[in-house]
């Protein structure tokens, strides 16, 4: 049981590190600058579920899109500007 908890903790740490280094709520087809990622990163962690973040870290950003769509009025002004700039 302790090993399982340890392994899950390691996996969660890996997922979070991937998420911190590259999660943004728009498609890879659009250019992503460091400032755009920085503008949306706090909103991802504040508004989206752990499952959505984990899926995004593995390349499936559809959950982040759904999260931002559901919480559009709660997005920070800076992230909202980035999304609008990219047509979302």
C-alpha positions, 0 to 999 in steps of 0.5 A: 500500500505504501509503495502504491501511494509512493508510485502515485505521488511520483506520477502526480509529480511528473504530470504536474511538472509537464503541466507547469512547463507547457500547458496552454489552452490553445492548439499547437497549430498556433504559436505559443510564446512564453508570455502567453503560457504564463498568462494562462498557466494560473487559470489552468491550475485555478479552474481546471481539474487534476484530470484535465491537467493530467490529460493535457500533460499527455497531449490531450488539451480538449479538457483544458478547452472545455474547462476554459469554455465552462469558466470563461467569465472567470478567466484572468483578463490576460489569459482571456486576451491570449485566447481571443488573439488566437480565435477562442 
